[in-house]
Amino acid sequence: MLKYTKEILTKVSFDAQLFEKELKKAMKLLLPVEINELKRWCYEKFGKLYSSLLNRCFKPVPAN
């Protein structure tokens, strides 16, 4: 699933809204270890283009 997610994100990277939608969808389906790998990969590949979007999507969720 992680490999597929990377392919999709690469294909939709031309559009910020679509990229964010697909990233959020993937984060609901992936395991925590896969999300960590995805986070590293996204910042490496798209960090310059979408840094604020990535920061928003990967920010830690506060515990209740």
Distance bins in CASP14 RR format, pairs under 12 A and 6 or more apart:
PFRMAT RR
TARGET T0000
AUTHOR 0000-0000-0000
RMODE 2
METHOD distances of the structure
MODEL  1
1 7 0 0 0 0 0 1 0 0 0 0 0
1 8 0 0 0 0 0 1 0 0 0 0 0
1 25 0 0 0 0 0 1 0 0 0 0 0
1 26 1 0 0 1 0 0 0 0 0 0 0
1 27 0 0 0 0 0 1 0 0 0 0 0
1 28 0 0 0 0 0 1 0 0 0 0 0
1 29 1 0 0 1 0 0 0 0 0 0 0
1 30 1 0 0 1 0 0 0 0 0 0 0
1 31 0 0 0 0 1 0 0 0 0 0 0
1 33 0 0 0 0 0 1 0 0 0 0 0
1 34 1 0 0 1 0 0 0 0 0 0 0
1 35 0 0 0 0 0 1 0 0 0 0 0
1 37 0 0 0 0 0 1 0 0 0 0 0
1 38 0 0 0 0 1 0 0 0 0 0 0
2 8 0 0 0 0 0 1 0 0 0 0 0
2 9 0 0 0 0 0 1 0 0 0 0 0
2 26 0 0 0 0 1 0 0 0 0 0 0
2 27 0 0 0 0 0 1 0 0 0 0 0
2 29 0 0 0 0 1 0 0 0 0 0 0
2 30 1 0 0 1 0 0 0 0 0 0 0
2 31 0 0 0 0 1 0 0 0 0 0 0
2 32 0 0 0 0 0 1 0 0 0 0 0
2 33 0 0 0 0 1 0 0 0 0 0 0
2 34 1 0 1 0 0 0 0 0 0 0 0
2 35 0 0 0 0 1 0 0 0 0 0 0
2 36 0 0 0 0 0 1 0 0 0 0 0
2 37 1 0 0 1 0 0 0 0 0 0 0
2 38 1 0 0 1 0 0 0 0 0 0 0
2 39 0 0 0 0 0 1 0 0 0 0 0
2 40 0 0 0 0 0 1 0 0 0 0 0
2 41 0 0 0 0 1 0 0 0 0 0 0
2 42 0 0 0 0 0 1 0 0 0 0 0
3 9 0 0 0 0 0 1 0 0 0 0 0
3 10 0 0 0 0 0 1 0 0 0 0 0
3 26 0 0 0 0 0 1 0 0 0 0 0
3 30 0 0 0 0 0 1 0 0 0 0 0
3 34 0 0 0 0 1 0 0 0 0 0 0
3 37 0 0 0 0 0 1 0 0 0 0 0
3 38 0 0 0 0 0 1 0 0 0 0 0
3 41 0 0 0 0 0 1 0 0 0 0 0
4 10 0 0 0 0 0 1 0 0 0 0 0
4 11 0 0 0 0 0 1 0 0 0 0 0
4 22 0 0 0 0 0 1 0 0 0 0 0
4 25 0 0 0 0 0 1 0 0 0 0 0
4 26 0 0 0 0 1 0 0 0 0 0 0
4 29 0 0 0 0 1 0 0 0 0 0 0
4 30 0 0 0 0 0 1 0 0 0 0 0
4 34 0 0 0 0 0 1 0 0 0 0 0
4 38 0 0 0 0 0 1 0 0 0 0 0
5 11 0 0 0 0 0 1 0 0 0 0 0
5 12 0 0 0 0 0 1 0 0 0 0 0
5 19 0 0 0 0 0 1 0 0 0 0 0
5 22 1 0 0 1 0 0 0 0 0 0 0
5 23 0 0 0 0 1 0 0 0 0 0 0
5 24 0 0 0 0 0 1 0 0 0 0 0
5 25 0 0 0 0 1 0 0 0 0 0 0
5 26 1 0 1 0 0 0 0 0 0 0 0
5 27 0 0 0 0 1 0 0 0 0 0 0
5 28 0 0 0 0 0 1 0 0 0 0 0
5 29 1 0 0 1 0 0 0 0 0 0 0
5 30 1 0 0 1 0 0 0 0 0 0 0
5 31 0 0 0 0 0 1 0 0 0 0 0
5 34 0 0 0 0 1 0 0 0 0 0 0
5 35 0 0 0 0 1 0 0 0 0 0 0
5 37 0 0 0 0 1 0 0 0 0 0 0
5 38 1 0 0 1 0 0 0 0 0 0 0
5 39 0 0 0 0 0 1 0 0 0 0 0
5 41 0 0 0 0 1 0 0 0 0 0 0
5 42 0 0 0 0 1 0 0 0 0 0 0
6 12 0 0 0 0 0 1 0 0 0 0 0
6 13 0 0 0 0 0 1 0 0 0 0 0
6 22 0 0 0 0 0 1 0 0 0 0 0
6 23 0 0 0 0 0 1 0 0 0 0 0
6 26 0 0 0 0 1 0 0 0 0 0 0
6 30 0 0 0 0 0 1 0 0 0 0 0
6 34 0 0 0 0 0 1 0 0 0 0 0
6 37 0 0 0 0 1 0 0 0 0 0 0
6 38 1 0 0 1 0 0 0 0 0 0 0
6 39 0 0 0 0 0 1 0 0 0 0 0
6 40 0 0 0 0 0 1 0 0 0 0 0
6 41 1 0 0 1 0 0 0 0 0 0 0
6 42 0 0 0 0 1 0 0 0 0 0 0
6 44 0 0 0 0 0 1 0 0 0 0 0
6 45 0 0 0 0 1 0 0 0 0 0 0
6 46 0 0 0 0 0 1 0 0 0 0 0
7 13 0 0 0 0 0 1 0 0 0 0 0
7 22 0 0 0 0 0 1 0 0 0 0 0
7 26 0 0 0 0 0 1 0 0 0 0 0
7 41 0 0 0 0 0 1 0 0 0 0 0
7 45 0 0 0 0 0 1 0 0 0 0 0
8 18 0 0 0 0 1 0 0 0 0 0 0
8 19 0 0 0 0 1 0 0 0 0 0 0
8 21 0 0 0 0 0 1 0 0 0 0 0
8 22 1 0 1 0 0 0 0 0 0 0 0
8 23 0 0 0 0 1 0 0 0 0 0 0
8 25 0 0 0 0 1 0 0 0 0 0 0
8 26 1 0 0 1 0 0 0 0 0 0 0
8 29 0 0 0 0 0 1 0 0 0 0 0
8 38 0 0 0 0 0 1 0 0 0 0 0
9 15 0 0 0 0 0 1 0 0 0 0 0
9 16 0 0 0 0 0 1 0 0 0 0 0
9 18 0 0 0 0 1 0 0 0 0 0 0
9 19 1 0 0 1 0 0 0 0 0 0 0
9 20 0 0 0 0 0 1 0 0 0 0 0
9 21 0 0 0 0 0 1 0 0 0 0 0
9 22 1 0 1 0 0 0 0 0 0 0 0
9 23 1 0 0 1 0 0 0 0 0 0 0
9 24 0 0 0 0 0 1 0 0 0 0 0
9 25 0 0 0 0 0 1 0 0 0 0 0
9 26 1 0 0 1 0 0 0 0 0 0 0
9 27 0 0 0 0 0 1 0 0 0 0 0
9 30 0 0 0 0 0 1 0 0 0 0 0
9 38 0 0 0 0 1 0 0 0 0 0 0
9 39 0 0 0 0 0 1 0 0 0 0 0
9 41 0 0 0 0 1 0 0 0 0 0 0
9 42 1 0 0 1 0 0 0 0 0 0 0
9 45 0 0 0 0 1 0 0 0 0 0 0
9 46 1 0 0 1 0 0 0 0 0 0 0
9 47 0 0 0 0 0 1 0 0 0 0 0
9 49 0 0 0 0 0 1 0 0 0 0 0
9 50 0 0 0 0 1 0 0 0 0 0 0
9 53 0 0 0 0 0 1 0 0 0 0 0
9 54 0 0 0 0 0 1 0 0 0 0 0
9 57 0 0 0 0 0 1 0 0 0 0 0
10 18 0 0 0 0 0 1 0 0 0 0 0
10 19 0 0 0 0 1 0 0 0 0 0 0
10 22 0 0 0 0 0 1 0 0 0 0 0
10 23 0 0 0 0 0 1 0 0 0 0 0
10 41 0 0 0 0 1 0 0 0 0 0 0
10 42 0 0 0 0 0 1 0 0 0 0 0
10 45 1 0 0 1 0 0 0 0 0 0 0
10 46 0 0 0 0 1 0 0 0 0 0 0
10 49 0 0 0 0 0 1 0 0 0 0 0
11 18 0 0 0 0 1 0 0 0 0 0 0
11 19 0 0 0 0 1 0 0 0 0 0 0
11 22 0 0 0 0 1 0 0 0 0 0 0
12 18 1 0 1 0 0 0 0 0 0 0 0
12 19 1 0 1 0 0 0 0 0 0 0 0
12 20 0 0 0 0 1 0 0 0 0 0 0
12 21 0 0 0 0 1 0 0 0 0 0 0
12 22 1 0 1 0 0 0 0 0 0 0 0
12 23 0 0 0 0 1 0 0 0 0 0 0
12 25 0 0 0 0 0 1 0 0 0 0 0
12 26 0 0 0 0 0 1 0 0 0 0 0
12 46 0 0 0 0 0 1 0 0 0 0 0
12 50 0 0 0 0 0 1 0 0 0 0 0
13 19 1 0 1 0 0 0 0 0 0 0 0
13 20 0 0 0 0 0 1 0 0 0 0 0
13 22 0 0 0 0 1 0 0 0 0 0 0
13 23 0 0 0 0 0 1 0 0 0 0 0
13 42 0 0 0 0 1 0 0 0 0 0 0
13 45 0 0 0 0 1 0 0 0 0 0 0
13 46 1 0 0 1 0 0 0 0 0 0 0
13 47 0 0 0 0 0 1 0 0 0 0 0
13 48 0 0 0 0 0 1 0 0 0 0 0
13 49 1 0 0 1 0 0 0 0 0 0 0
13 50 1 0 0 1 0 0 0 0 0 0 0
13 53 0 0 0 0 0 1 0 0 0 0 0
13 54 0 0 0 0 0 1 0 0 0 0 0
14 22 0 0 0 0 0 1 0 0 0 0 0
14 46 0 0 0 0 0 1 0 0 0 0 0
14 49 0 0 0 0 1 0 0 0 0 0 0
14 50 0 0 0 0 0 1 0 0 0 0 0
15 21 0 0 0 0 1 0 0 0 0 0 0
15 22 0 0 0 0 1 0 0 0 0 0 0
15 23 0 0 0 0 0 1 0 0 0 0 0
15 49 0 0 0 0 0 1 0 0 0 0 0
15 50 0 0 0 0 0 1 0 0 0 0 0
15 53 0 0 0 0 0 1 0 0 0 0 0
16 22 0 0 0 0 0 1 0 0 0 0 0
16 23 0 0 0 0 0 1 0 0 0 0 0
16 46 0 0 0 0 1 0 0 0 0 0 0
16 49 0 0 0 0 1 0 0 0 0 0 0
16 50 1 0 0 1 0 0 0 0 0 0 0
16 51 0 0 0 0 0 1 0 0 0 0 0
16 52 0 0 0 0 1 0 0 0 0 0 0
16 53 1 0 0 1 0 0 0 0 0 0 0
16 54 0 0 0 0 0 1 0 0 0 0 0
16 56 0 0 0 0 0 1 0 0 0 0 0
16 57 0 0 0 0 0 1 0 0 0 0 0
17 23 0 0 0 0 0 1 0 0 0 0 0
17 24 0 0 0 0 0 1 0 0 0 0 0
17 50 0 0 0 0 0 1 0 0 0 0 0
17 53 0 0 0 0 1 0 0 0 0 0 0
18 24 0 0 0 0 0 1 0 0 0 0 0
18 25 0 0 0 0 0 1 0 0 0 0 0
18 50 0 0 0 0 0 1 0 0 0 0 0
18 53 0 0 0 0 0 1 0 0 0 0 0
19 25 0 0 0 0 0 1 0 0 0 0 0
19 26 0 0 0 0 0 1 0 0 0 0 0
19 42 0 0 0 0 1 0 0 0 0 0 0
19 45 0 0 0 0 0 1 0 0 0 0 0
19 46 1 0 0 1 0 0 0 0 0 0 0
19 47 0 0 0 0 0 1 0 0 0 0 0
19 49 0 0 0 0 1 0 0 0 0 0 0
19 50 1 0 0 1 0 0 0 0 0 0 0
19 53 1 0 0 1 0 0 0 0 0 0 0
19 54 0 0 0 0 1 0 0 0 0 0 0
19 56 0 0 0 0 0 1 0 0 0 0 0
19 57 0 0 0 0 1 0 0 0 0 0 0
20 26 0 0 0 0 0 1 0 0 0 0 0
20 27 0 0 0 0 0 1 0 0 0 0 0
20 42 0 0 0 0 0 1 0 0 0 0 0
20 46 0 0 0 0 0 1 0 0 0 0 0
20 50 0 0 0 0 1 0 0 0 0 0 0
20 52 0 0 0 0 0 1 0 0 0 0 0
20 53 1 0 1 0 0 0 0 0 0 0 0
20 54 0 0 0 0 1 0 0 0 0 0 0
20 55 0 0 0 0 0 1 0 0 0 0 0
20 56 0 0 0 0 1 0 0 0 0 0 0
20 57 1 0 0 1 0 0 0 0 0 0 0
20 58 0 0 0 0 0 1 0 0 0 0 0
21 27 0 0 0 0 0 1 0 0 0 0 0
21 28 0 0 0 0 0 1 0 0 0 0 0
21 53 0 0 0 0 0 1 0 0 0 0 0
21 57 0 0 0 0 0 1 0 0 0 0 0
22 28 0 0 0 0 0 1 0 0 0 0 0
22 29 0 0 0 0 0 1 0 0 0 0 0
22 38 0 0 0 0 0 1 0 0 0 0 0
22 42 0 0 0 0 0 1 0 0 0 0 0
22 46 0 0 0 0 0 1 0 0 0 0 0
22 50 0 0 0 0 0 1 0 0 0 0 0
22 53 0 0 0 0 0 1 0 0 0 0 0
22 57 0 0 0 0 0 1 0 0 0 0 0
23 29 0 0 0 0 0 1 0 0 0 0 0
23 30 0 0 0 0 0 1 0 0 0 0 0
23 35 0 0 0 0 0 1 0 0 0 0 0
23 38 0 0 0 0 1 0 0 0 0 0 0
23 39 0 0 0 0 1 0 0 0 0 0 0
23 41 0 0 0 0 0 1 0 0 0 0 0
23 42 1 0 0 1 0 0 0 0 0 0 0
23 43 0 0 0 0 0 1 0 0 0 0 0
23 45 0 0 0 0 0 1 0 0 0 0 0
23 46 0 0 0 0 1 0 0 0 0 0 0
23 50 0 0 0 0 1 0 0 0 0 0 0
23 53 1 0 0 1 0 0 0 0 0 0 0
23 54 0 0 0 0 1 0 0 0 0 0 0
23 55 0 0 0 0 0 1 0 0 0 0 0
23 56 0 0 0 0 1 0 0 0 0 0 0
23 57 1 0 1 0 0 0 0 0 0 0 0
23 58 0 0 0 0 1 0 0 0 0 0 0
24 30 0 0 0 0 0 1 0 0 0 0 0
24 35 0 0 0 0 0 1 0 0 0 0 0
24 38 0 0 0 0 0 1 0 0 0 0 0
24 53 0 0 0 0 0 1 0 0 0 0 0
24 54 0 0 0 0 0 1 0 0 0 0 0
24 56 0 0 0 0 1 0 0 0 0 0 0
24 57 1 0 0 1 0 0 0 0 0 0 0
24 58 0 0 0 0 0 1 0 0 0 0 0
25 38 0 0 0 0 0 1 0 0 0 0 0
25 57 0 0 0 0 0 1 0 0 0 0 0
26 34 0 0 0 0 1 0 0 0 0 0 0
26 35 0 0 0 0 1 0 0 0 0 0 0
26 37 0 0 0 0 0 1 0 0 0 0 0
26 38 1 0 0 1 0 0 0 0 0 0 0
26 39 0 0 0 0 0 1 0 0 0 0 0
26 41 0 0 0 0 0 1 0 0 0 0 0
26 42 0 0 0 0 1 0 0 0 0 0 0
26 57 0 0 0 0 1 0 0 0 0 0 0
26 58 0 0 0 0 0 1 0 0 0 0 0
27 34 0 0 0 0 1 0 0 0 0 0 0
27 35 1 0 1 0 0 0 0 0 0 0 0
27 36 0 0 0 0 0 1 0 0 0 0 0
27 37 0 0 0 0 0 1 0 0 0 0 0
27 38 1 0 0 1 0 0 0 0 0 0 0
27 39 0 0 0 0 1 0 0 0 0 0 0
27 42 0 0 0 0 0 1 0 0 0 0 0
27 54 0 0 0 0 0 1 0 0 0 0 0
27 56 0 0 0 0 0 1 0 0 0 0 0
27 57 1 0 0 1 0 0 0 0 0 0 0
27 58 0 0 0 0 1 0 0 0 0 0 0
27 59 0 0 0 0 0 1 0 0 0 0 0
27 61 0 0 0 0 0 1 0 0 0 0 0
28 34 0 0 0 0 0 1 0 0 0 0 0
28 35 0 0 0 0 1 0 0 0 0 0 0
28 57 0 0 0 0 0 1 0 0 0 0 0
29 35 0 0 0 0 1 0 0 0 0 0 0
29 38 0 0 0 0 0 1 0 0 0 0 0
30 36 0 0 0 0 1 0 0 0 0 0 0
30 37 0 0 0 0 1 0 0 0 0 0 0
30 38 1 0 0 1 0 0 0 0 0 0 0
30 39 0 0 0 0 0 1 0 0 0 0 0
30 41 0 0 0 0 0 1 0 0 0 0 0
31 37 0 0 0 0 1 0 0 0 0 0 0
31 38 0 0 0 0 0 1 0 0 0 0 0
32 38 0 0 0 0 0 1 0 0 0 0 0
32 39 0 0 0 0 0 1 0 0 0 0 0
32 61 0 0 0 0 0 1 0 0 0 0 0
33 39 0 0 0 0 0 1 0 0 0 0 0
33 40 0 0 0 0 0 1 0 0 0 0 0
34 40 0 0 0 0 0 1 0 0 0 0 0
34 41 0 0 0 0 0 1 0 0 0 0 0
35 41 0 0 0 0 0 1 0 0 0 0 0
35 42 0 0 0 0 0 1 0 0 0 0 0
35 57 0 0 0 0 0 1 0 0 0 0 0
35 58 0 0 0 0 1 0 0 0 0 0 0
35 60 0 0 0 0 0 1 0 0 0 0 0
35 61 0 0 0 0 0 1 0 0 0 0 0
36 42 0 0 0 0 0 1 0 0 0 0 0
36 43 0 0 0 0 0 1 0 0 0 0 0
36 58 0 0 0 0 1 0 0 0 0 0 0
37 43 0 0 0 0 0 1 0 0 0 0 0
37 44 0 0 0 0 0 1 0 0 0 0 0
38 44 0 0 0 0 0 1 0 0 0 0 0
38 45 0 0 0 0 0 1 0 0 0 0 0
38 46 0 0 0 0 0 1 0 0 0 0 0
38 54 0 0 0 0 0 1 0 0 0 0 0
38 57 0 0 0 0 1 0 0 0 0 0 0
38 58 0 0 0 0 1 0 0 0 0 0 0
39 45 0 0 0 0 0 1 0 0 0 0 0
39 46 0 0 0 0 0 1 0 0 0 0 0
39 47 0 0 0 0 0 1 0 0 0 0 0
39 54 1 0 0 1 0 0 0 0 0 0 0
39 55 0 0 0 0 0 1 0 0 0 0 0
39 57 0 0 0 0 1 0 0 0 0 0 0
39 58 1 0 1 0 0 0 0 0 0 0 0
39 59 0 0 0 0 0 1 0 0 0 0 0
39 60 0 0 0 0 0 1 0 0 0 0 0
40 46 0 0 0 0 0 1 0 0 0 0 0
40 47 0 0 0 0 0 1 0 0 0 0 0
40 54 0 0 0 0 0 1 0 0 0 0 0
40 58 0 0 0 0 0 1 0 0 0 0 0
41 47 0 0 0 0 0 1 0 0 0 0 0
41 54 0 0 0 0 0 1 0 0 0 0 0
41 58 0 0 0 0 0 1 0 0 0 0 0
42 48 0 0 0 0 0 1 0 0 0 0 0
42 49 0 0 0 0 0 1 0 0 0 0 0
42 50 1 0 0 1 0 0 0 0 0 0 0
42 51 0 0 0 0 0 1 0 0 0 0 0
42 53 0 0 0 0 1 0 0 0 0 0 0
42 54 1 0 1 0 0 0 0 0 0 0 0
42 55 0 0 0 0 0 1 0 0 0 0 0
42 56 0 0 0 0 0 1 0 0 0 0 0
42 57 0 0 0 0 1 0 0 0 0 0 0
42 58 1 0 0 1 0 0 0 0 0 0 0
43 49 0 0 0 0 0 1 0 0 0 0 0
43 50 0 0 0 0 1 0 0 0 0 0 0
43 51 1 0 0 1 0 0 0 0 0 0 0
43 53 0 0 0 0 0 1 0 0 0 0 0
43 54 1 0 1 0 0 0 0 0 0 0 0
43 55 0 0 0 0 1 0 0 0 0 0 0
43 57 0 0 0 0 0 1 0 0 0 0 0
43 58 0 0 0 0 1 0 0 0 0 0 0
44 50 0 0 0 0 0 1 0 0 0 0 0
44 51 0 0 0 0 0 1 0 0 0 0 0
44 54 0 0 0 0 0 1 0 0 0 0 0
45 51 0 0 0 0 0 1 0 0 0 0 0
45 54 0 0 0 0 0 1 0 0 0 0 0
46 52 0 0 0 0 0 1 0 0 0 0 0
46 53 0 0 0 0 1 0 0 0 0 0 0
46 54 1 0 0 1 0 0 0 0 0 0 0
46 55 0 0 0 0 0 1 0 0 0 0 0
46 57 0 0 0 0 0 1 0 0 0 0 0
46 58 0 0 0 0 0 1 0 0 0 0 0
47 53 0 0 0 0 1 0 0 0 0 0 0
47 54 1 0 1 0 0 0 0 0 0 0 0
47 55 0 0 0 0 1 0 0 0 0 0 0
47 57 0 0 0 0 0 1 0 0 0 0 0
47 58 0 0 0 0 0 1 0 0 0 0 0
48 54 0 0 0 0 0 1 0 0 0 0 0
50 56 0 0 0 0 1 0 0 0 0 0 0
50 57 0 0 0 0 1 0 0 0 0 0 0
50 58 0 0 0 0 0 1 0 0 0 0 0
51 57 0 0 0 0 0 1 0 0 0 0 0
51 58 0 0 0 0 0 1 0 0 0 0 0
52 58 0 0 0 0 0 1 0 0 0 0 0
52 59 0 0 0 0 0 1 0 0 0 0 0
53 59 0 0 0 0 0 1 0 0 0 0 0
END
